[in-house]
Amino acid sequence: RDAMLEFETELDGVHINGVDMIRWDEDDRIVDFKVMLRPAKALEAVQRGMAALLSGRPD
């Protein structure tokens, strides 16, 4: 089973368009999860935010 979820948001003044692509197996477990973002500037903003969260630093 597959699903695609489109979303829009704004981060650090950058408008983000994205799609989550999710695939489940027959036991309803997620076996694949991909996130696609555009434009490239949006990906950079998300990457900075994720790096800050994962390192424990405040953004």
N, CA, C and O atoms as a MOPAC input file, in Angstrom:
PM7 MOZYME 1SCF
protein

 N      0.85100 1    -1.16700 1     0.00000 1
 C      0.00000 1     0.00000 1     0.00000 1
 C      0.89500 1     1.22800 1     0.00000 1
 O      1.91500 1     1.26100 1     0.68900 1
 N      0.51600 1     2.22800 1    -0.76800 1
 C      1.30400 1     3.45500 1    -0.91200 1
 C      0.43100 1     4.67600 1    -0.66800 1
 O     -0.78200 1     4.64300 1    -0.87800 1
 N      1.06800 1     5.75700 1    -0.22100 1
 C      0.38100 1     7.03800 1    -0.07500 1
 C      1.36800 1     8.15100 1    -0.38300 1
 O      2.56700 1     8.03000 1    -0.13100 1
 N      0.83900 1     9.23600 1    -0.93200 1
 C      1.63200 1    10.44400 1    -1.16800 1
 C      0.87900 1    11.60400 1    -0.53200 1
 O     -0.30600 1    11.80600 1    -0.79600 1
 N      1.57200 1    12.35900 1     0.30500 1
 C      0.96700 1    13.47100 1     1.02000 1
 C      1.69600 1    14.75400 1     0.64300 1
 O      2.89700 1    14.88700 1     0.87500 1
 N      0.97000 1    15.68000 1     0.06900 1
 C      1.56200 1    16.96200 1    -0.32700 1
 C      1.38400 1    17.96100 1     0.81500 1
 O      0.35400 1    17.97100 1     1.48800 1
 N      2.40400 1    18.80500 1     1.02800 1
 C      2.29300 1    19.83400 1     2.05700 1
 C      3.00800 1    21.10100 1     1.62100 1
 O      3.87800 1    21.08300 1     0.74900 1
 N      2.61700 1    22.20000 1     2.25300 1
 C      3.27200 1    23.49800 1     2.06300 1
 C      3.46800 1    24.11300 1     3.43500 1
 O      2.61900 1    23.97900 1     4.31700 1
 N      4.59400 1    24.78800 1     3.60600 1
 C      4.86900 1    25.47900 1     4.86000 1
 C      5.89400 1    26.56900 1     4.59800 1
 O      6.35100 1    26.75000 1     3.47000 1
 N      6.24600 1    27.28300 1     5.63700 1
 C      7.28200 1    28.30700 1     5.53200 1
 C      8.24800 1    28.12300 1     6.69500 1
 O      7.82900 1    27.88800 1     7.82800 1
 N      9.53300 1    28.23100 1     6.41000 1
 C     10.56800 1    28.08200 1     7.42900 1
 C     11.64400 1    29.12300 1     7.17200 1
 O     12.19800 1    29.19200 1     6.07400 1
 N     11.93800 1    29.92300 1     8.17000 1
 C     12.95400 1    30.97600 1     8.03700 1
 C     12.69700 1    31.86700 1     6.82600 1
 O     13.63200 1    32.27900 1     6.14000 1
 N     11.42300 1    32.16000 1     6.56700 1
 C     11.07000 1    33.03500 1     5.45400 1
 C     11.10100 1    32.36900 1     4.08800 1
 O     10.92400 1    33.04200 1     3.07200 1
 N     11.32400 1    31.06300 1     4.04300 1
 C     11.39100 1    30.32600 1     2.77700 1
 C     10.11900 1    29.50000 1     2.61800 1
 O      9.78400 1    28.69400 1     3.48700 1
 N      9.40300 1    29.70300 1     1.49600 1
 C      8.20900 1    28.90500 1     1.20700 1
 C      8.65400 1    27.51600 1     0.76000 1
 O      9.52600 1    27.38200 1    -0.09800 1
 N      8.05000 1    26.48400 1     1.34700 1
 C      8.44200 1    25.10200 1     1.07400 1
 C      7.26800 1    24.32600 1     0.50200 1
 O      6.17000 1    24.34400 1     1.05800 1
 N      7.50700 1    23.64100 1    -0.61600 1
 C      6.57300 1    22.65400 1    -1.16900 1
 C      7.19600 1    21.29600 1    -0.91600 1
 O      8.38700 1    21.10000 1    -1.15800 1
 N      6.39600 1    20.35500 1    -0.42800 1
 C      6.95000 1    19.03400 1    -0.16800 1
 C      5.96200 1    17.92000 1    -0.41600 1
 O      4.75200 1    18.13400 1    -0.48600 1
 N      6.50800 1    16.72300 1    -0.54700 1
 C      5.71100 1    15.51100 1    -0.71200 1
 C      6.32700 1    14.41600 1     0.15500 1
 O      7.53200 1    14.16900 1     0.09200 1
 N      5.49400 1    13.76400 1     0.96400 1
 C      5.89800 1    12.56400 1     1.69500 1
 C      5.39700 1    11.36300 1     0.90400 1
 O      4.22000 1    11.30000 1     0.54600 1
 N      6.28400 1    10.41000 1     0.63100 1
 C      5.90600 1     9.17600 1    -0.06800 1
 C      6.10400 1     8.02800 1     0.90700 1
 O      7.22200 1     7.76800 1     1.35100 1
 N      5.01600 1     7.34100 1     1.23900 1
 C      5.03800 1     6.31400 1     2.27400 1
 C      4.56000 1     4.98700 1     1.68800 1
 O      3.60000 1     4.93700 1     0.92000 1
 N      5.25900 1     3.90800 1     2.07300 1
 C      4.85900 1     2.57000 1     1.62000 1
 C      4.78400 1     1.64400 1     2.82900 1
 O      5.68400 1     1.63500 1     3.67000 1
 N      3.70500 1     0.86500 1     2.91200 1
 C      3.49500 1    -0.09900 1     3.98400 1
 C      3.56300 1    -1.51400 1     3.43800 1
 O      3.29200 1    -1.75500 1     2.26100 1
 N      3.93300 1    -2.46000 1     4.32200 1
 C      3.89400 1    -3.87000 1     3.92600 1
 C      2.54200 1    -4.47000 1     4.30600 1
 O      1.65300 1    -3.75900 1     4.77400 1
 N      2.38900 1    -5.77100 1     4.10600 1
 C      1.11000 1    -6.44100 1     4.37300 1
 C      0.76400 1    -6.48500 1     5.85700 1
 O     -0.38400 1    -6.75100 1     6.21300 1
 N      1.73900 1    -6.22700 1     6.73000 1
 C      1.49300 1    -6.17300 1     8.17600 1
 C      1.28900 1    -4.74500 1     8.67300 1
 O      1.33200 1    -4.48800 1     9.87600 1
 N      1.06800 1    -3.81600 1     7.73900 1
 C      0.85500 1    -2.39500 1     8.04300 1
 C      2.05100 1    -1.73000 1     8.71000 1
 O      1.89200 1    -0.78000 1     9.47700 1
 N      3.24200 1    -2.22800 1     8.42100 1
 C      4.46700 1    -1.57900 1     8.89900 1
 C      5.02000 1    -0.71100 1     7.78200 1
 O      5.03400 1    -1.11500 1     6.62000 1
 N      5.47200 1     0.47600 1     8.13800 1
 C      6.07800 1     1.35400 1     7.14000 1
 C      7.42000 1     0.75900 1     6.73700 1
 O      8.27500 1     0.49700 1     7.58300 1
 N      7.59600 1     0.54800 1     5.43800 1
 C      8.83900 1    -0.04400 1     4.94100 1
 C      9.65500 1     0.95200 1     4.12500 1
 O     10.82800 1     0.70700 1     3.84300 1
 N      9.05100 1     2.06400 1     3.74900 1
 C      9.77400 1     3.08600 1     2.99200 1
 C      9.10300 1     4.42500 1     3.23600 1
 O      7.87600 1     4.52700 1     3.20200 1
 N      9.90600 1     5.45500 1     3.48100 1
 C      9.38000 1     6.79700 1     3.73500 1
 C     10.34800 1     7.78100 1     3.09800 1
 O     11.49700 1     7.89400 1     3.52400 1
 N      9.88800 1     8.48700 1     2.08500 1
 C     10.72500 1     9.47800 1     1.40400 1
 C     10.06800 1    10.84500 1     1.51400 1
 O      8.84400 1    10.97200 1     1.47000 1
 N     10.90100 1    11.85300 1     1.65600 1
 C     10.42600 1    13.23200 1     1.68700 1
 C     11.13100 1    13.98500 1     0.57500 1
 O     12.35700 1    13.95400 1     0.46900 1
 N     10.35400 1    14.65700 1    -0.24800 1
 C     10.92400 1    15.47300 1    -1.32000 1
 C     10.51100 1    16.91600 1    -1.07100 1
 O      9.34900 1    17.20300 1    -0.78300 1
 N     11.49000 1    17.82900 1    -1.18800 1
 C     11.25200 1    19.24800 1    -0.93700 1
 C     11.70800 1    20.07200 1    -2.12200 1
 O     12.62100 1    19.68200 1    -2.85000 1
 N     11.06900 1    21.21300 1    -2.31200 1
 C     11.52600 1    22.17200 1    -3.29900 1
 C     11.17600 1    23.55700 1    -2.80900 1
 O     10.24600 1    23.67900 1    -2.01200 1
 N     11.83100 1    24.57600 1    -3.21400 1
 C     13.04600 1    24.63200 1    -4.02100 1
 C     14.27000 1    24.22800 1    -3.19300 1
 O     14.15100 1    23.89100 1    -2.01500 1
 N     15.42900 1    24.26600 1    -3.81800 1
 C     16.67000 1    23.87400 1    -3.13400 1
 C     16.88600 1    24.70000 1    -1.86400 1
 O     17.40200 1    24.19400 1    -0.86700 1
 N     16.49100 1    25.96100 1    -1.90800 1
 C     16.62100 1    26.83700 1    -0.74500 1
 C     15.81900 1    26.28100 1     0.44700 1
 O     16.22400 1    26.43200 1     1.60000 1
 N     14.69400 1    25.64600 1     0.15500 1
 C     13.86700 1    25.03700 1     1.20200 1
 C     14.59600 1    23.85700 1     1.83400 1
 O     14.59400 1    23.69700 1     3.05400 1
 N     15.20800 1    23.04800 1     1.01000 1
 C     15.96600 1    21.89900 1     1.51400 1
 C     17.09600 1    22.36700 1     2.42800 1
 O     17.34700 1    21.76200 1     3.47000 1
 N     17.76700 1    23.43100 1     2.04300 1
 C     18.85500 1    23.97500 1     2.85900 1
 C     18.33500 1    24.45600 1     4.21300 1
 O     18.98100 1    24.22800 1     5.23600 1
 N     17.17000 1    25.12200 1     4.23200 1
 C     16.58800 1    25.61300 1     5.48500 1
 C     16.20400 1    24.45200 1     6.40000 1
 O     16.45100 1    24.50600 1     7.60500 1
 N     15.60900 1    23.41800 1     5.84500 1
 C     15.22600 1    22.24200 1     6.63400 1
 C     16.47300 1    21.53100 1     7.15400 1
 O     16.50500 1    21.09100 1     8.30300 1
 N     17.48200 1    21.42000 1     6.32300 1
 C     18.72800 1    20.75800 1     6.71800 1
 C     19.37800 1    21.48300 1     7.90300 1
 O     19.83900 1    20.84000 1     8.84600 1
 N     19.41300 1    22.80900 1     7.85500 1
 C     19.97400 1    23.58800 1     8.96800 1
 C     19.18200 1    23.34900 1    10.25200 1
 O     19.76100 1    23.13600 1    11.31700 1
 N     17.85600 1    23.38500 1    10.14000 1
 C     17.00600 1    23.17300 1    11.31200 1
 C     17.16700 1    21.78700 1    11.90700 1
 O     17.23600 1    21.63400 1    13.12700 1
 N     17.22800 1    20.77800 1    11.05100 1
 C     17.40000 1    19.40400 1    11.53300 1
 C     18.76400 1    19.21800 1    12.18900 1
 O     18.87200 1    18.54800 1    13.21600 1
 N     19.79800 1    19.80400 1    11.60600 1
 C     21.14000 1    19.69000 1    12.18200 1
 C     21.16900 1    20.30500 1    13.57700 1
 O     21.77700 1    19.75100 1    14.49200 1
 N     20.51000 1    21.45300 1    13.73900 1
 C     20.46700 1    22.10500 1    15.04600 1
 C     19.71600 1    21.24000 1    16.05700 1
 O     20.16200 1    21.08900 1    17.19500 1
 N     18.58800 1    20.67600 1    15.65400 1
 C     17.81700 1    19.82500 1    16.56700 1
 C     18.58300 1    18.56900 1    16.96300 1
 O     18.58900 1    18.18500 1    18.13200 1
 N     19.21700 1    17.94000 1    16.00600 1
 C     19.92800 1    16.69500 1    16.28500 1
 C     21.18700 1    16.90600 1    17.12300 1
 O     21.61200 1    16.00600 1    17.84700 1
 N     21.77600 1    18.08400 1    17.02400 1
 C     22.99000 1    18.35700 1    17.79300 1
 C     22.68000 1    18.87300 1    19.19600 1
 O     23.56900 1    18.96300 1    20.04300 1
 N     21.40800 1    19.21300 1    19.43600 1
 C     21.02300 1    19.74300 1    20.73500 1
 C     21.24400 1    21.23400 1    20.87000 1
 O     21.00600 1    21.80500 1    21.93500 1
 N     21.70200 1    21.87900 1    19.78900 1
 C     21.90500 1    23.32800 1    19.80900 1
 C     20.57700 1    24.03300 1    19.57600 1
 O     19.75300 1    23.54900 1    18.80000 1
 N     20.35400 1    25.16200 1    20.23100 1
 C     19.15900 1    25.95100 1    19.89000 1
 C     19.34300 1    26.55400 1    18.49800 1
 O     20.45900 1    26.88600 1    18.10100 1
 N     18.26600 1    26.69000 1    17.78000 1
 C     18.32500 1    27.24200 1    16.42100 1
 C     18.53700 1    28.73700 1    16.43600 1
 O     18.61000 1    29.36100 1    15.37800 1

